C-alpha cells in the first residue's frame, strides 16, 4: 500500500514540475502544454484510481487470508485444548484407578497384617502357656533335686558316721591284735591299714557310682529335654554322596569322539581336570571318578559343553576347562554368599565365605559337609536359645556351628587335624576368640574355654549321629569295633568281649571264679569311663558285663 502512495506522490510531483517548467517556456506553447498537462493529469488520475483499486483489492485479499488464518489458528487451538482436556481427564481417570487399586491393595495388606497379628497373638498365648507349664515342671524338678540333695547329705552323714565307727573299730582291732596275736604296733597298723584301704576303696567306689547315677538322673532329664526340643525344631535330609558321577549321553557314537585318536582327547580332559573318565560297554553312560567333588563337577560341566558343541579336541578341551573352572569359582562364591545370607550371618570374611561355598562339594562319611554345617549352625542357635544365652551369644553359636568343619576344605595339605586348622583360619581372618575356641575344641583337641564350645560339640554329634546322616567306611568301622573289644579285654578277669549292634553295645564275659558281683559292676563302670576318655563315637555305647557260674558233673 505504501509503494502505491509513493508512486502517486511521485507522479503528482513530476506533473507539477513539468507544469512549472512548461510555464516558463514560450508562451506560444502554453496552450499545448496545458492540454498535455491536463491529459497527463487525467492519465495520472486514472492510473492512481487503478492503483488505489488494486491496493483495495489486495488489502481485502490480505484481510480475508488473515481472517482465514486466524480462524484456522483458532480451530487448531480449540482442538489442542480439547485434546489436552481429554488427556487430562484420561490421566485423572488413570490416577483415580491407580489410587483405587492401591487402596484396595492396602486394605488387603491391612487385613493380612491383622490376620498375622492375630496368629502371632495366638502363638504368644500358646508360648506363654507352654512357658508356664515348663516353669511348673522345672519347679517340680527343683523339688526333686532338693529332695535328692537332702538324701545325698544324709548319705554323706552316714558315711561320716561309718568312718567314725570304722576308726573306733580299727582302734579296738589294733588292741585285740596286739593282745591276741602278740603283734607289734607297726605290724598291726600295716595290717589294719590294708584292711581299711580295701574297705574304703569299695565304699568309695560305691558312693561315687551312686553319686554319679543320681547326678545323671537329674542332668539327663534337662539334657534330654533341651536336645529333644532342639532336634524337633530342625528338619534335615538324609543324603549320601559318592565319589563317582554318571554322565549320560544321547548315543554311544559320541564315546569315540570323547576318546579321540589314540586316546588323546580323553587324556587331555583327565590331565586338565584331574578326574578319571571310565568309558566302558555301559550304554549311553560315561563314569567320572575322583575323590575331589570339585574336580568331578568341573569335569562333568566341561564334558557337557564339549558334547553340546561337538568340537572335541585337546586345545578346545583346555579352553573349555579353563572357562568352567572360572565359572566354578564364581559358583562357589555365590553358594557361600547365599548360605551366609540364609543363616543371617553378617561380617564374615570373603575368604571364609568362599570356604563355606567349597563345603558344598565336600562330604564326610557320605554326609554333605555344607548341609551338615548349616544343620549344625541351626542346631547351635536353637540349643543356645534353649539354655538361655543372649542374642549375641546365639549369633556367635550359629557362626561357630557353620565354621566348625571349615578346616576340611583347605586347599593346602597339612599334618594338623581339621579342627586345629579351622581354628587357625578363623583366627587369621578376625573371628571372635569364643568362635575360634569352639571350632578348635569340638573334637576335644584343645581345652574348652567358653559355653559355646560344648554346644557346638553336642550339635555336631547330633547332626552326624542321626539315622541316615552318614555312612562309615568299612576300615574305620572295623577299627572302632576292634578298639572297643581291646579296651574290655585289658581289664583283669575279663574272658571275652563282643561288640554288638554295629558297635552300639559291648558285651563282656568275666570269669566267675576271679570276679565277684560287686567287681562286675566296677568293671562295667571302668570300661564305660575308659571308652569315654579314649574313643570318639556317635551316640552312646551300652556296656553289659555278664558273670555266669556253671557247675558241671558227670554221672557214671
C-alpha positions in Angstrom: 0.0 0.0 0.0 2.9 2.4 0.8 4.5 1.8 -2.6 1.3 2.8 -4.4 1.1 6.0 -2.4 4.7 6.9 -3.1 4.1 6.3 -6.8 1.1 8.6 -6.9 3.0 11.3 -5.0 5.9 10.9 -7.4 3.6 11.3 -10.4 2.0 14.4 -8.9 5.3 15.9 -8.1 6.6 15.2 -11.6 3.4 16.7 -13.1 3.8 19.8 -11.1 7.4 20.2 -12.0 6.6 19.6 -15.7 3.9 22.2 -15.5 6.1 24.8 -14.0 8.8 24.1 -16.5 6.4 24.4 -19.3 5.0 27.6 -18.0 8.5 29.1 -18.2 8.8 28.2 -21.8 7.5 30.1 -24.6 4.0 31.5 -24.4 3.2 30.0 -27.7 3.4 26.6 -26.3 1.3 27.2 -23.2 -1.9 26.0 -24.7 -0.5 22.8 -25.9 1.4 22.3 -22.7 -1.8 23.0 -20.7 -3.7 20.5 -22.8 -0.8 18.0 -22.5 -0.7 18.6 -18.7 -4.5 18.1 -18.4 -4.2 14.9 -20.5 -1.2 13.8 -18.4 -3.1 14.7 -15.2 -6.1 12.7 -16.3 -3.9 9.7 -17.1 -2.2 10.0 -13.8 -5.5 10.3 -12.1 -6.8 7.3 -13.9 -3.6 5.3 -13.1 -4.0 6.5 -9.5 -7.5 5.2 -9.4 -6.4 1.9 -10.8 -3.6 1.6 -8.3 -6.0 2.5 -5.5 -8.5 -0.1 -6.7 -5.7 -2.7 -6.9 -4.5 -1.7 -3.5 -8.0 -2.0 -2.1 -8.4 -5.4 -3.7 -5.1 -6.6 -2.4 -5.9 -5.3 1.0 -9.2 -7.1 1.0 -7.5 -10.3 -0.1 -4.9 -10.0 2.6 -7.6 -9.3 5.2 -9.5 -12.4 4.0 -6.3 -14.5 4.2 -5.6 -13.1 7.6 -9.1 -13.9 8.8 -8.9 -17.4 7.3 -5.5 -17.9 9.0 -6.9 -16.6 12.3 -9.8 -18.9 12.1 -7.5 -21.9 11.3 -5.3 -21.0 14.3 -8.4 -20.6 16.4 -9.7 -24.0 15.4 -6.3 -25.6 15.9 -6.0 -24.1 19.4 -9.5 -25.2 20.2 -8.6 -28.7 19.0 -5.4 -28.7 21.0 -7.2 -27.6 24.1 -9.8 -30.3 23.6 -7.0 -32.9 23.3 -5.3 -31.6 26.4 -8.6 -31.7 28.3 -9.1 -35.3 27.1 -5.6 -36.2 28.1 -6.0 -34.6 31.5 -9.3 -36.4 32.0 -7.6 -39.7 31.0 -4.7 -39.1 33.4 -7.2 -38.2 36.1 -9.1 -41.4 35.4 -5.9 -43.4 35.4 -4.7 -41.7 38.6 -8.1 -42.4 40.2 -7.9 -46.1 39.1 -4.4 -46.5 40.4 -5.4 -44.8 43.7 -8.4 -47.1 44.0 -6.3 -50.2 43.2 -3.6 -49.0 45.7 -6.3 -48.5 48.3 -7.7 -52.0 47.7 -4.1 -53.5 48.0 -3.5 -51.6 51.2 -6.8 -52.8 52.6 -5.8 -56.3 51.6 -2.4 -55.8 53.3 -4.1 -54.4 56.4 -6.4 -57.4 56.6 -3.4 -59.7 56.1 -1.5 -57.9 58.9 -4.5 -58.1 61.1 -4.7 -61.8 60.4 -0.9 -62.2 61.0 -1.1 -60.2 64.2 -4.0 -62.3 65.4 -2.0 -65.5 64.7 1.1 -64.0 66.4 -1.1 -63.2 69.4 -2.3 -66.8 69.4 1.3 -68.1 69.2 2.3 -65.8 72.0 -0.6 -67.1 74.1 0.4 -70.7 73.4 4.1 -69.9 74.2 3.1 -68.3 77.4 1.1 -71.4 78.3 4.0 -73.6 77.4 6.4 -71.4 79.4 4.1 -71.6 82.4 3.9 -75.4 82.1 7.7 -75.6 81.7 8.1 -73.4 84.8 5.8 -75.7 86.8 7.8 -78.7 85.5 11.1 -77.0 86.4 9.8 -76.2 89.9 8.8 -79.8 90.3 12.2 -81.0 89.2 13.8 -78.5 91.5 11.9 -80.0 94.4 13.1 -83.4 93.3 16.6 -82.1 93.1 16.3 -80.7 96.6 15.0 -84.0 98.0 17.8 -85.9 96.2 20.3 -83.4 97.7 18.9 -84.0 101.1 19.2 -87.7 100.6 22.8 -87.3 99.4 23.6 -85.2 102.5 22.0 -87.9 104.7 24.2 -90.5 102.9 27.3 -88.3 103.4 26.4 -88.0 107.1 26.0 -91.8 107.3 29.4 -92.2 105.6 31.0 -89.8 108.2 29.4 -91.8 111.0 30.6 -95.1 109.4 34.1 -93.6 109.2 34.0 -92.7 112.8 32.7 -96.2 113.7 35.4 -97.7 111.4 38.1 -95.6 113.2 36.8 -96.9 116.6 36.7 -100.4 115.3 40.2 -100.0 114.0 41.5 -99.0 117.4 39.7 -101.9 119.0 41.1 -104.2 116.3 44.6 -103.0 116.9 44.3 -103.6 120.6 42.9 -107.0 120.0 45.7 -107.9 117.6 48.3 -106.7 119.9 46.8 -108.7 122.7 45.9 -111.9 120.9 48.5 -112.2 118.1 51.2 -110.6 120.2 52.0 -108.3 117.1 53.9 -105.1 117.3 52.0 -101.9 116.8 53.7 -101.2 113.4 52.7 -104.6 112.1 49.2 -104.3 113.4 49.0 -100.8 111.9 50.0 -102.1 108.4 47.6 -105.0 108.6 44.8 -102.7 109.7 45.6 -100.0 107.1 45.4 -102.7 104.3 42.0 -103.9 105.5 40.7 -100.3 105.9 42.1 -99.3 102.5 40.3 -102.2 100.8 37.1 -101.4 102.6 37.4 -97.7 101.9 38.0 -98.3 98.2 34.9 -100.5 98.0 32.8 -98.0 99.9 34.2 -95.0 97.9 33.6 -96.7 94.6 30.0 -97.5 95.6 29.5 -93.9 96.8 31.0 -92.5 93.6 28.8 -94.7 91.5 25.7 -93.8 93.5 26.5 -90.1 93.3 27.2 -90.2 89.5 23.9 -92.1 88.9 21.9 -89.6 91.0 23.6 -86.7 89.1 22.9 -88.4 85.8 19.2 -88.8 86.7 18.8 -85.1 87.3 21.2 -83.9 84.5 19.8 -86.4 82.0 16.3 -85.0 82.3 17.3 -81.5 81.4 19.8 -82.5 78.8 17.3 -84.8 77.0 14.7 -82.1 77.2 16.9 -79.5 75.6 18.2 -81.9 73.0 14.7 -83.1 72.1 13.4 -79.6 71.8 16.4 -78.6 69.6 16.0 -81.6 67.3 12.3 -81.2 67.0 12.7 -77.7 65.7 15.0 -78.8 62.9 14.2 -80.8 59.7 17.1 -82.2 57.7 17.6 -84.6 54.8 19.4 -87.9 54.9 21.8 -87.9 51.9 24.6 -90.0 50.6 27.4 -88.5 48.5 29.6 -90.7 46.3 33.0 -90.4 44.6 31.6 -91.3 41.2 29.5 -89.1 38.9 27.4 -90.5 36.0 27.4 -88.5 32.7 24.6 -89.6 30.3 25.0 -89.2 26.5 22.5 -89.4 23.7 24.2 -92.2 21.8 27.4 -94.3 22.1 28.8 -92.7 18.9 30.0 -89.7 20.9 32.2 -92.0 23.0 34.6 -92.3 20.1 34.9 -88.5 19.8 35.5 -88.2 23.6 38.3 -90.8 23.5 39.8 -89.3 20.3 42.6 -90.6 18.1 44.9 -92.9 20.2 43.1 -91.6 23.3 44.5 -88.1 23.2 41.1 -86.3 23.9 40.3 -88.3 27.0 43.9 -87.9 28.2 43.8 -84.2 27.7 40.5 -84.0 29.6 41.8 -86.1 32.5 45.0 -84.0 32.7 43.2 -80.7 32.6 40.5 -81.6 35.3 42.4 -84.2 37.5 39.5 -86.6 37.3 39.4 -90.1 35.7 36.9 -91.0 32.9 35.7 -94.5 32.6 34.4 -95.3 29.2 33.2 -98.9 29.0 30.4 -101.0 27.4 27.7 -99.5 29.6 25.3 -98.0 27.0 24.9 -94.2 26.9 26.9 -93.7 30.1 30.4 -92.3 31.0 31.6 -92.6 34.6 33.6 -89.7 36.1 35.7 -90.8 39.1 37.6 -88.6 41.6 37.9 -88.2 45.4 37.6 -84.4 45.0 34.0 -83.5 44.2 35.1 -80.1 42.7 37.2 -81.8 40.2 34.4 -84.2 39.3 32.0 -81.3 38.9 34.4 -79.4 36.7 35.0 -82.5 34.5 31.2 -83.1 34.2 30.4 -79.5 33.2 33.3 -79.4 30.8 32.2 -82.7 29.2 28.7 -81.4 28.9 29.8 -78.3 27.0 32.1 -80.3 24.8 29.4 -82.8 23.9 26.9 -80.0 23.1 29.5 -78.2 21.0 30.7 -81.3 19.2 34.2 -79.8 18.9 36.2 -82.2 21.0 40.0 -81.7 20.6 42.8 -81.1 23.1 43.1 -77.3 22.5 39.3 -76.9 22.8 39.3 -79.1 25.9 41.8 -76.8 27.6 39.8 -73.7 26.8 36.5 -75.2 28.0 38.1 -76.5 31.2 39.7 -73.1 32.0 36.3 -71.4 31.4 34.4 -73.9 33.5 37.0 -73.5 36.3 36.4 -69.7 36.4 32.6 -70.3 36.4 33.1 -72.9 39.2 35.0 -70.4 41.4 32.1 -67.8 40.9 29.6 -70.5 41.7 31.4 -71.5 44.9 31.5 -67.8 46.0 27.8 -67.5 45.2 26.9 -70.6 47.2 28.8 -69.3 50.2 27.1 -65.9 50.0 23.6 -67.5 49.7 24.4 -69.7 52.7 25.6 -66.8 54.8 22.5 -64.7 53.9 20.2 -67.6 54.6 21.6 -68.1 58.0 21.6 -64.3 58.7 25.3 -64.2 59.5 27.0 -60.8 58.9 30.6 -59.6 58.7 32.1 -62.9 57.5 35.5 -62.5 55.8 35.3 -63.1 52.0 37.8 -65.9 52.2 35.7 -67.7 54.8 32.6 -67.2 52.6 34.5 -68.9 49.8 35.4 -71.8 52.1 31.8 -72.1 53.1 30.9 -72.5 49.4 33.6 -75.1 48.9 31.8 -77.2 51.6 29.0 -77.9 49.0 31.4 -80.1 47.1 32.8 -82.0 50.1 31.4 -84.9 52.0 32.2 -86.6 55.3 31.2 -90.2 55.8 28.7 -89.7 52.9 27.1 -86.6 54.5 27.3 -83.4 52.5 29.6 -81.1 54.5 27.7 -77.8 53.7 24.3 -79.3 54.7 25.9 -80.8 57.9 27.4 -77.3 58.7 24.2 -75.5 58.1 22.2 -78.1 60.1 24.8 -77.8 62.9 24.6 -73.9 62.8 20.8 -74.1 63.2 21.0 -76.6 66.0 23.6 -74.5 67.8 21.4 -71.4 67.6 18.4 -73.4 68.8 20.3 -75.0 71.7 21.9 -71.7 72.7 18.4 -70.2 72.9 17.1 -73.2 74.9 19.9 -72.9 77.5 19.1 -69.2 77.9 22.1 -67.4 76.2 21.7 -63.8 75.0 21.2 -62.8 71.4 24.8 -62.1 70.7 25.9 -65.4 72.1 23.2 -67.1 69.9 24.6 -65.5 66.8 28.1 -66.5 67.8 27.0 -70.1 68.3 25.4 -70.1 64.9 28.6 -68.7 63.4 30.8 -71.3 65.1 28.4 -74.1 64.0 28.8 -73.0 60.4 32.6 -72.8 60.6 33.4 -75.8 62.8 34.4 -78.1 59.9 36.0 -75.4 57.7 39.4 -77.0 58.2 38.2 -79.9 55.9 38.1 -77.7 52.8 41.5 -76.0 52.9 43.4 -76.3 49.6 46.9 -76.8 51.1 47.9 -80.1 52.6 48.8 -80.1 56.3 49.6 -82.6 59.1 47.3 -80.8 61.6 43.7 -82.0 62.3 40.8 -80.2 60.6 39.7 -78.7 63.9 43.0 -77.1 64.6 43.4 -75.9 61.0 39.9 -74.4 61.1 40.7 -72.6 64.4 43.9 -71.1 62.9 41.9 -70.0 59.8 39.3 -68.3 61.9 41.9 -66.5 64.0 43.7 -65.4 60.8 40.5 -63.8 59.4 39.4 -62.0 62.5 36.8 -64.3 64.1 35.9 -63.9 67.8 38.0 -65.8 70.3 35.0 -67.8 71.5 34.2 -68.9 68.0 37.8 -69.9 67.4 37.9 -72.0 70.6 34.6 -73.6 69.7 35.9 -74.6 66.3 39.2 -76.0 67.7 37.7 -77.8 70.7 34.7 -79.6 69.0 36.8 -82.8 69.0 38.4 -82.2 72.4 41.8 -81.4 70.9 42.1 -78.2 73.0 40.6 -77.1 76.2 37.1 -75.6 76.1 37.1 -72.0 77.5 33.5 -70.8 77.0 29.9 -72.0 76.9 29.8 -72.1 73.1 32.3 -75.0 72.8 30.2 -77.8 74.4 27.2 -76.6 72.4 29.0 -76.9 69.1 30.4 -80.3 70.1 26.9 -81.6 71.1 25.2 -80.2 67.9 28.0 -81.6 65.7 27.4 -85.1 67.3 23.6 -84.7 66.9 23.9 -83.9 63.2 26.3 -86.7 62.5 24.6 -89.4 64.6 21.0 -89.1 63.4 19.9 -92.1 61.4 20.7 -91.9 57.7 23.0 -88.9 58.0 26.3 -90.6 57.5 27.8 -93.9 56.4 31.1 -95.2 57.8 33.9 -96.5 55.8 34.4 -100.3 56.4 38.0 -99.8 57.6 37.1 -97.2 60.2 34.1 -99.2 61.4 36.3 -102.3 61.9 38.9 -100.3 63.7 36.4 -98.9 66.1 34.9 -102.3 66.8 38.4 -103.7 67.5 39.2 -100.8 69.9 36.1 -101.5 71.8 36.9 -105.1 72.4 40.6 -104.3 73.2 39.6 -101.9 75.9 37.4 -104.5 77.6 40.0 -107.3 77.3 42.6 -105.2 79.2 40.7 -105.5 82.5 41.5 -108.3 85.0 39.1 -111.2 85.0 37.6 -110.5 81.5 37.4 -113.7 79.5 35.7 -112.5 76.2 34.4 -109.3 74.8 32.0 -108.9 71.8 30.9 -105.6 70.1 27.2 -105.9 69.2 24.7 -103.8 67.2 27.2 -102.1 64.9 29.3 -101.0 67.9 26.4 -99.6 69.9 26.7 -102.3 72.6 29.7 -104.0 74.2 29.1 -107.4 76.0 31.8 -108.5 78.3 32.1 -112.1 79.8 34.1 -112.3 83.0 35.4 -115.4 84.9 33.1 -116.2 87.8 35.9 -117.6 89.9 38.0 -114.4 89.7 35.4 -111.7 89.6 32.6 -111.1 92.2 29.2 -109.4 91.5 30.5 -106.2 93.0 33.6 -106.3 90.9 31.5 -107.0 87.8 29.7 -103.7 88.5 33.0 -102.0 89.0 34.4 -103.4 85.7 31.3 -102.2 83.8 31.8 -98.7 85.2 35.5 -98.6 84.5 35.1 -99.8 80.9 32.5 -97.1 80.2 34.7 -94.4 81.6 37.7 -95.7 79.5 35.6 -95.6 76.3 34.5 -92.1 77.0 38.1 -91.0 77.6 39.9 -92.8 74.7 37.3 -93.1 71.8 35.3 -90.9 69.6 31.9 -92.3 68.5 28.4 -91.0 67.7 25.6 -91.5 70.1 26.2 -93.8 73.1 27.6 -97.3 73.8 25.9 -99.7 76.2 28.4 -101.8 78.3 27.0 -105.1 79.6 29.1 -107.3 81.9 27.9 -110.9 82.2 29.1 -113.1 85.2 27.9 -116.7 84.9 28.8 -119.5 87.3 28.4 -123.1 85.8 28.9 -126.3 87.9 29.2 -129.4 85.7 29.5 -133.0 87.0 29.1 -136.3 85.2 27.1 -139.3 86.5 28.7 -142.6 85.5 
